[in-house]
Amino acid sequence: MSRMRRRRALPLLPLLLICALLPLSSPVRPFVIVITGDDLKETPSSDSLPSSDPSSSSSEDHDDGDPDWDEFSSSSSSSSPASDDLRLDPGSWLSVLDPSFSNSHLNSSSSSPSDGSDPDPREALFVSGINAMLAAASAADPAAVDAAASQIEVAAAAGLPHAHSALAFLRGYGVLRPLSRPRAFLHHRFAAEGGNPQSKMALAYTYFRQAMYEKAVVLYAELAETAMMSFLISKEPPVIEPVRLHSGTEENKDALRKSRGEEDEDFQITEYQAQRGNSAAMFKIGLLYYYGLRGLRRNHTKALHWFSKAVEKGDTRSMEFLGEIYARGAGVERNYTKAFEWLSRAAKQQYYSAYNGLGYLYVKGYGVEKKNLTKAREYFEIAAEQKEPGGHYNLGVLYLKGLGVKRDVKAARNFFLAAANAGQPKALYQVAKLFQKGIGLKKNLYMATLLYKAVAERGPWSSLSRWALESYLKGDMGKALLLYSRMAELGYEVAQSNAAWILDRYGEQSICMGESGFCTDAERHLRAHSLWWQASEQGNEHAALLIGDAYYYGRGIERDYERAAEAYMHAQSQLNAQAMFNLGYMHEHGQGLPLDLHLAKRYYDQALEIDPAAKLPVTLALMSLWLRKNYAGGFVFVRRV
């Protein structure tokens, strides 16, 4: 039977909150967090909270000294988004991928000299190896990949943590080296102990898959805190759009078209309109550059230019962004006085998220006469009353720490939950912390791990997805596969499905590197199967469906109806109509499941209920069931799933 068209369904992960963790333009589905009354914990107001003198909790001079209020401190007027990423992600491949940065910026670890001495030769060797490996992947040259791997091995043998991380990647996939997941794990351990965040991500994901939440939660909490350092006040974090390359079995052409940056026709039309004086277009262009959306690289200087032009033309929305730019020193010298002026003008225009910025300035005493926690709270309350997630989050911080208010864990928890319900990543971090420590919520390491993971995946290492997508759009499938595979190792579901899809779609074009050269068919199928399986574990019902098909038809692996049924059951649990139909068929014919015509009919009916487009195949299947029931031993329709 030919594939039925399916609509995407909301995955029902065992986590009351629907958290939109990604931009609305992203095809990735939100996940569901279910918090019942049993999860709530009536906690004394001072239970296990950071120590402070209660008698001074309402003081205007209270020194919070907490990272929650240091969003602006992570960047200076001379820094750029990419340099911030390099600082927070030592061992990043960014300077190799981005020609605008020299190799000397690759690492900001303690091993990098800061006294003007010669750079560490191990790092130079590592950078050279990564550069050669990426170039060899683009050129589909196994011998060059082997030579690059040898360079990385030498750097790892000399004790460079980041080289161990890269070597773990090669060993974990069997790229011109014998596949050995135990060795890959050890290399990641060495790298993580040396401060490599990407190896920490890989280890955390490994522990998470094995339900070792005691270990996973510690690593994800650390990584989430690093990701928090790069987040912007009152806004979403710097946006990395995890574009899914495929929709079902077909290329996702619409999403890919919108990801071509300055080459996209829609962008060029908008830019033309902006140049002609259209204020709305100016604002949109500024927004795209500010966050780095639609395939554009973040450029705060261009964002400042277009926001300023938009304000001159009367666009009031840009005022808030100008305030944020001056407060952060993003593309301009930091100036809190100007930040306060622009945020005040935006607030007067009823852009309620600007009240969060104003509240922050009063918390810290920046750009205002003096610190004023009472006024800060009033501004946060205005924002919260208008359903602004940042307002809920900031009030949560005030009540959690007793800043200008009486410390109240229950109130803080409720504010954080309200903000998390709207997809506020920093609120997810706080809710995770409450679950981890059992403050305000009953201790639940699984929930804490899952939420920390969602925040950690927005850290600077997520920038690899931009370069993987750019390589794909340029037709460089070898490099795209390598980069998506690296992200897949770190636990990114979209990268796992993208890498698997590339292997299935383009694997015969000699882009997959195996243990001894190009992948054999067996190596390619097994690698794709493993990636699809990991994606299915994280809620990708299409991946589970493909795994079921592989077992049912024996594609790349031995035919196994029972395992096929298991995979289809996994997809069915995520409301996948095709999987429901397949399970009905298998029950009807006793393939991997007990012969049961009643259960078959139930699954067929469920498929039609989920997807009305399944009416024709389901009608034919029900006719077949009726004939089998009433004319047993006569004739039946023969169909394939």
N, C-alpha and C positions, 0 to 999 in steps of 0.2 A: 504494500500500500504506500502511496506517496505521502510525504510528510504533510500533516495538517498545519495550517497557520495557527500560531499561538499568540496570545497576548501575554505580556509580562505580568507576573503576579508578585505581590509583596511577600517576601520570605518571612516565615514565622519562626525566627530564632527564639530560643527560650530566654530571652531577656525580657506599665502604663505609658511609656514614652515612645513617640515615633520620632526618631532623631534624624533630621535631614543633614547628614554629616558632610555632604558635598554640594557643589553649586547646582542650582536648578537646571543648568544646561547639561549637567552630567547624566549619562544614561544609567549610571549605577543606582541601584535601588537603595532607599533608606532601610535601616533595620529597626526592629521593634524591641523595645525593652519593656518587659512586664514587671511592674513593681506593685505588689499587693500590700494589703494592710499588715500582713505578717512580716514584711521586710522592714517596716517602719519601727523605729526604736525610740521610745521616750527616754531621752538622755538628759541628765542634769546639765545645766547651762555651762558648767566648767569641766565636764568630763573629758579628760585626755586632750584638752585643747592646748595650743601654744601658750606658754606661761606669760602672764602680764599682771600688772597690779590692778585688781578690779577697781580700786578706788580712783584710778586715773583713767579708766576706760572711756570716760566721756570727755577727757581733756582734749582741748584743741592742740596741745603740744605733744600728744601721744605719738611716739615714734614707732610706726609700724615696722619699718625695716624688713619688709617681706617682699619676695619676688612678685607676689600678686599685684603689687603696685609699682613695679619697675618696668612696665611695658616699653616705655620710651628709652630706657637706659641701654638697650642692646645695640643701638646704632649711633654713630656719630655723623657729623656733617660730611665727613670724608668717606664714609663707608657706602657700599652699594649693596643691593640685595644679594648679588652673587658672593661678594666678599664676606657678608654675614653668614651665608650658607657654608663657606669654606671654614670659617671659624668654628661653627657649631658642628660641622661634620668632618673632622680630621680623617684623612684617608679617602676623601671624596674623589671621584673621577672627573669632577667638574672642570678643573683647569685643563684637562686633556680634551674634554668634549667642547669646551668653550675657548676658542682661539684668542679671545680678548683678555684672557688671563694667563700670565706666565706660569711655568711649572713651579716656580719658587713659592707660589701661593698654595700649592696643593695641600700642604699640611700645616696645621696650627698646633700640633701636638708638642709635648715637652721636648721631644727629640729634635725639633727644629731650632736652629740657633737663632738667638735674638741679640747677640752681641756683635754682629757684623762679621763673624767668622765664616769660613767656607761651609756651604750646605752639606748635609749628611750624604755621603756617596750612596748609601743604601736607598735613600729616597730618590736620588737621581736615577738609580737603576730600576727602581720600582715604577717610577713615572715613565721611563723609557719602555718598560715592559708592557704597561697598560696601553700606552700609545700604540705600540707595535701590535698588540693583541686586537685592538679595535680596528686598526688599519687592515690587518690580516682577515678579520671577519668580513669586512667590506669587500675585500678582494677575493674571498673564498679560497684562501691559501692555507691549507693545513700545515705545511712545513713552516710557514711564517708564524702561525699560531704556536706551534711547538717551540720555536726559537724564543718567542715572547714568554711562553710559560717557563722556559729555562731561566730567563732573566729574573722573573718573579721568584722562582725557587731560590736563586742565589741570594736575593734580598731577604727572603724569609729565613734562610739558613743563617744569615747575619743578624737575625733578631728583629727585623722591622715588623711591627704588628700589622700594618696595613698590607704588607705583602702576604702575610699569613691569611688575611681575609680573602684576598684575590685567589690564593692557592686553594683555599677551602671551596670557593666557587667552582674552580676547574675540577677538583676532585669529586665534588658533590654531583656534578653532571657527567663526569667522565669525558672531559674535553682534552683530547690529546694526552691524557693521563689515565691510568686505570681507575675506574669508578670505585670509590670507597667512601661511603657515608660516615663510617666511624672516623676515618682520617680527616674528612671534611669537618666533622664536629670538633675534633681536637684542634685543628687549625683555627677554627672560629673561637675556640676557648682561648688560645694564645692571643689572638687579635683582640678579643673583647677585654682581656686582662690588661692589654696594652692601650686601651682607650678607643678602639675602633667602634663607632656607633653602628655601622652596618652589620658587623658581626654580632653585636648585641641584639640587633633586630632579628638576625637569623637564629640565634640561640633562643631568644624569647619565643619565636614562632615554633621552633622545635619542641620546646617545653609545653607550649600551649596545645599543640597537636597531641601530645602524649598525656594531656590532662595533669601535668605537673605544675599546678597553678601557684604553689608556694615559690617556685623558682621563676616562673614566667612573670608573675606580678611584680617582682623586684626589678627585673630588667625593663619591663614595659613602663613602670612608674618613672624610672630614671630617664628613659627615652622620651616619655610624654612631657616630662619637665623641660627637657631640652627643646622639644617642639614648642612648648609654651613660650619660651624665650623669644621665638621668632614671630609670635602672634602680635597683631595690631590692636590697640585699644579701641573698643566699641565696634570693631569690625570682625569679619571672618579672618582667619589666618591667610597669609599669602597663598593664593589659590593655585593648586596644581590640578588641572582637569584630567582625571583618569579616563581618557577616551577609550571606549571599547571598540576594537577594530571590526567586530562582526556583530551581526544581529541574527541569531540563529546560525544557519549555515552560510549566510550571505554576508558580503562585506558591508559595513555600516557606512555607506557612501555619504549620507547626509551629515553625520557627525564628523567624518573626515574632511568634508568640504569646508566645514566651519572651523577647522583647526589649522588652516594654512596661513595664519598670520597675515602679514601685509600682502601676501599673494592672493588672498581670498577676495573675490569680486565684491562681496557685501562690504568688506572692510574698505576697499578702494572707493566704493560709492559713498560710504559714510565719511571717509576722509575728504573726499571732494566737496561734500556738503559742508563740512566743517571749515574748509578753506574758503568757501563762499560765504561764510558768516552765520551758518546755522548753529545756534547756541546748543540745541539738543544734541546735534552731532558732535560738537566740541566736547560736551560732557561725556558722551559715550566713548569717544576716542580716549579721553583722559582716563576713564574708568578701565578701559582695556589695557592701557599701558601701566596703570597703577597696580593692577592685580596680575598682569601677565595672562590675560584671557585669550581665548580663540587662537592659540598658537603663537601669540606675541610674547616676546621676552619682556619681563618687567623693566620699565624705564621711568624712574621717578622724575627725571628732568623733563621728559616729554609730557608726562602726566601733569606736572606743575604748569607747563606752558599752556596746555589745552584747558585745564581748569581755570587758569587766570583769564584766558581769552573768553571762556564761557561766562564768567562772572561779569566781565566788561559788557557782554551782550545781554545781561540781565538774568542769567541762569543762577537761581539761588541754591540749587542742589550742590553746586561745586564749592560753596563756601565751607561746608563741613570738611570736605577733603583738603582744602587749603589749610584749614586749622590743624588737621591731623598731620599734614606734610610738614608744617612749621614746627609742630610739637616733636615730631620724630627726627627732624633734620634729614628728611628723605629727599635727596636731590637739591637741597638748599641748606644754608646755615641754620641751625636750630634757633628758634626765636619764640619763646613761650608767650611773650607779650602779643605778638602777631597771632599766635595760635589762639589765645584767649579772644582776641578781637573777631577772628573769623568764626570761631565756634559760637560766640555770642550772637553774631549776625545770623548764623544758620538757625540757632535756637529760636530767635525772634520770628523766623519764617516757618516755625513749627516742624522743623526737622528734629524729631525728638531724640534720635541717637546722638545728636550733638551735645545733649545734656550729659551724656556719659563722659565725654571729653572734658566738659566744664567741671563736672564733679571730680574727675581725676585731678585736674589742676588745683582744685581747692584741697583735696586730700594731701597733695604734696607741697602746696604753697608755691606753685610755679606760675609766673605770669600774673599773679594776684598780690594784693597787699600782704596777706599772711594766710597761713593754713587755717581752714575753717571746715571742720568735719560736719558741723550742723548744716551748713549750706551745701556741702557735698552730698549729704544724705537727701536733702530736699530735691536736688537736681536728679539724683538717681531715682527717687520716687516718682518724679514727673515722667521720666523715661519709662519706668515700669508700668505706670498707670496707662500708658499708651501702647502697651504690649511690646515694648522694645526689650529684646532678650538681654542686651547689655545692662539695662537697668536692673533687671532681676539678678543678674550675676553679681554686679557691683554691690547691691544691697546684701546679697549673700555673704560677700567678703566682710562687709562692715559688721554684720551680726555674728559671723563666725569668730572674728577677732576682737569684737567689742570696741570698734572704732567709732566714737561719737554716740554710741548706743550701748544699752546693756547687752552683754554677751548672751546670745540665745541660739543654741545649736539647732533647735527645731525650726525656728524661723529661717536660719541660714539654709538648712536642708531644703525647705520648701521653696525658697528663692532659687537655689541651684537646680532643683528639679524642674521648675518653671522655665528656666533659661535653657536647660538641656533639652526640654521638650520642643523648643524652637530651634534646636540644632546648634546651640552655642558651644563651641569646642572647649573653651576654658571651663564652662560649667560641667561638661562631661568629665573633665579632669578632676574637678572637685567632688563630683558624685562618686567617681572611682575611688578617690581618697577616703571618702566616708565609708564606702563598702570595705575597703582594705583595712581600715582601722576600727571599724565597728562603731563609728561615732554618728549618731542620728539615724543610722541604718544598721541592720544586723550584719555582722561580718559575713562577707560572701566573696571569697577570693576569685571565683569564676567570673562574677559580675565585674569585679574590680579589674581583672585582667582584660576582659573584653572591652571595657570602656577605655582603659589606658591604651590598649592596642589601637582603638579608633583614633585617639589623639596622636599617638606616636607616629602613625602612618601619615600624618600631615607635617612631619618634620622635614628639614632641608634635604634629607636623602631621597625624598619623593621626587626631587627635580629630575631624577633619572628618567621618569616617565615622559618628560618633555622631549628629551633627546632621543628616546626610543621612538616616540611618535614621529619626530622630525625625520629620523632615518627611514621609517616606513614610508612616509609621504614622498621621500626622495627616491624610493625604490630600492634602498639599501637594506634588503631583507636580512642579510647576514648580521649586520650591526644591530638592527632592530631586534632580532631574535636574541642576540647575546645580552643586550641591555634589559629586555623584558624578562629574560631568564634570571638575570641578577636580581631584579625586583621581585620576581616570583619566589626566589630563595628567601627573601626578607619577609614574605608572608602577604604580599599584595595580591588579592584575588583577581583584580582586573588584569594585572600583569601575567598571572598564571594562565588565565583563559586566552589572553592575547598571544602568549608564547606558544601555547598548545595549538591555537588556530593557525599560526604561521607555519608550524611544523606540518600540520595536516594539509594546508592549502599550498604551501610553497616548498615543502620539504624535499621534493624530488629535484629541486634546482641547485643542489649541492651547496646548501647554506648551513646544514647541520653538521657540527664537528663531533665525531665520536672518539673512541679510545685510540684508534690507529689511523685516523684520517677522516674522510667524510663518513657520516653515520651510515651504518647498514640499515636496511629496512626495519630489522628487528629493533635496533637501537632507537631509531626515530619513533617507531610506534610505541615502544615502552616509555620513552621520555614524554611523548604527548599524552599517553595514558596517565602517567604519574601526575602531570600538570593538571589535566582535566579532573583527576580525582581530588587533588588539593583544592581546586576551585569549587568543586561540588561540596566539599566539607564546609566551605564558607558561604553556602547559600546559593550557588550558581546552579539553578535547576537544569539549564541547558547542558552544562558539563556532565551532570549526573545522567542525563538522557544519552549523551554521546558514549559514556562509559557502558551504559546498558546495551547500546547498539553494538559496541565493540565486542562485548561478550556474546551477544545474541548471534551475530554474524561471523564471529571469529576473525575480526579485523586486527591483525597484528598480534593477536593472542589466541590461545586455545578457546574454542567455543565452549561456553559454560552457561546454560540456561538459568541455573540457580543464582549465579552472580549477576546475570543480566536482570533477573527479577529483583534482586536486592538493590541494584542501582536505580531501576525504575521506581521502586518503592520510595527511595530517597527523593527522587524528582517529584513523585506524586505527593509527597508530604509538603512540598513547596507549591502545590496547586498547579502542577504542569499537566495540561490536558492530554498531550501526546503520551506522556508516561501512563496516565490513567487508561488510555485506550490500549496501550501495549500490555498492561497488566490484565485488562479484560480479555484480550486475545490469548494470553498465556494461560489464564484460568480456563478459557473455553477449550483449549487444545491440550491442557495438561503439560505444558512446557515449562519446567522449572518450578511450577506451582501445582497444587492439587487441581484435578479436573473438577470444576465447580461452576455450573452454568449460572447459578444465582449470583455468585460473586462476579462473574463475568459481566452480567447485565448491570450490576451495581456500578462497576467501573465504567462501562460504556455510558451510562446515564450521567455519571459525574463528569466525564469528559465533555459531554454536550452542555452540561450546566455551566462549566467553567469557560468553554469556548464555543459560542454559537456557530462559528465557522465549521465545526466538526459535524454538522447535521448530516451531510451526505454519507461520510464513512460510518458514522454511528448508526444511521438508519440501515445501511447494508449489513452491518455487524449484527444488529438486533434481528433482522430478517433471517440471518444465518442461524442465530440462536433459536428462533422460533421453529425453523425447519429441523434443527438437530433435536429439539425437544419433542416435536410432534411426528417426525419421520425418522426416528432413530434407525440407523442402519441403511437409510436411503441415500440421500446425497446432501452434500454441504457445499458452501462456497469456500474456495481455497483463497486465502489472503495472506499477505505478508505485512508485518508491522513496518 
